Amino acid sequence: MATTKVERAGVGFGLGRQDGLIVLEVHPHHDVIPTLRGVKIGFELLNGITAEQAKRVLTALNEKVIGVLVTTTSDDKTEAASGS
């Protein structure tokens, strides 16, 4: 039987650039979700979006989104074999 685990973390957003494109970056407030350790998450915005439009999206997300939920599923047999 599979076990589902839901973890939560507070996040904020920032803007960055990658390969000349504007990227909306997710910045966790604390490193509390093991699955996301060492992972960087970003959203590529549409080509042609202006810096001002990107800032409006950023502002809206920072005002309305307070966290991220990560759901993982593990097989109980795998956990038993690994000793977790």
C-alpha positions as CSV (number, residue, x, y, z in Angstrom):
1,M,0.0,0.0,0.0
2,A,1.2,3.5,-0.8
3,T,1.7,6.2,1.8
4,T,1.0,9.8,0.9
5,K,2.8,12.6,2.7
6,V,1.9,16.3,2.3
7,E,4.5,18.9,3.4
8,R,4.1,22.7,3.5
9,A,6.6,25.5,3.4
10,G,6.2,29.3,3.2
11,V,7.5,30.9,0.0
12,G,8.1,34.2,-1.6
13,F,8.8,35.0,-5.2
14,G,11.5,36.9,-7.1
15,L,12.5,37.7,-10.6
16,G,15.6,36.5,-12.4
17,R,17.0,36.0,-15.8
18,Q,18.1,32.8,-17.5
19,D,19.3,32.7,-21.1
20,G,17.9,36.2,-21.6
21,L,14.4,35.2,-20.5
22,I,12.6,36.6,-17.4
23,V,12.1,33.9,-14.9
24,L,9.8,34.0,-11.9
25,E,11.7,32.2,-9.0
26,V,10.3,30.5,-6.0
27,H,12.1,31.3,-2.8
28,P,11.3,29.1,0.2
29,H,11.4,30.9,3.5
30,H,13.0,27.9,5.3
31,D,14.5,24.6,4.2
32,V,11.8,22.4,5.7
33,I,10.8,20.1,2.8
34,P,13.5,17.4,2.3
35,T,12.3,16.6,-1.2
36,L,13.1,20.2,-2.3
37,R,16.6,20.5,-0.8
38,G,19.0,21.6,-3.4
39,V,16.2,22.2,-6.0
40,K,15.5,25.6,-7.6
41,I,12.1,26.2,-9.0
42,G,11.4,28.9,-11.6
43,F,8.6,29.7,-14.0
44,E,9.5,30.8,-17.5
45,L,7.4,33.7,-18.6
46,L,6.0,34.3,-22.1
47,N,8.4,35.7,-24.7
48,G,7.7,39.4,-25.1
49,I,6.6,40.0,-21.5
50,T,7.9,43.4,-20.3
51,A,9.8,43.9,-17.1
52,E,6.8,46.0,-15.8
53,Q,4.4,43.1,-16.6
54,A,6.6,40.6,-14.8
55,K,6.8,42.9,-11.8
56,R,3.0,43.0,-11.6
57,V,2.8,39.2,-11.7
58,L,5.5,39.1,-9.0
59,T,3.6,41.6,-6.8
60,A,0.3,39.7,-7.2
61,L,2.0,36.3,-6.3
62,N,3.7,37.8,-3.3
63,E,0.5,39.3,-2.0
64,K,-1.7,36.2,-2.6
65,V,0.4,33.1,-2.3
66,I,1.7,32.2,1.2
67,G,3.1,28.7,0.6
68,V,3.7,25.6,-1.4
69,L,2.4,22.1,-0.8
70,V,4.5,19.1,-1.8
71,T,2.8,15.7,-1.9
72,T,5.0,12.6,-2.1
73,T,3.9,9.0,-2.4
74,S,6.0,6.1,-1.3
75,D,5.5,2.4,-1.5
76,D,5.4,0.9,2.0
77,K,7.5,-2.1,0.7
78,T,10.3,0.3,-0.4
79,E,10.3,2.1,3.0
80,A,10.4,-1.3,4.8
81,A,13.4,-2.4,2.7
82,S,15.3,0.8,3.2
83,G,14.6,0.9,7.0
84,S,12.8,4.3,6.9
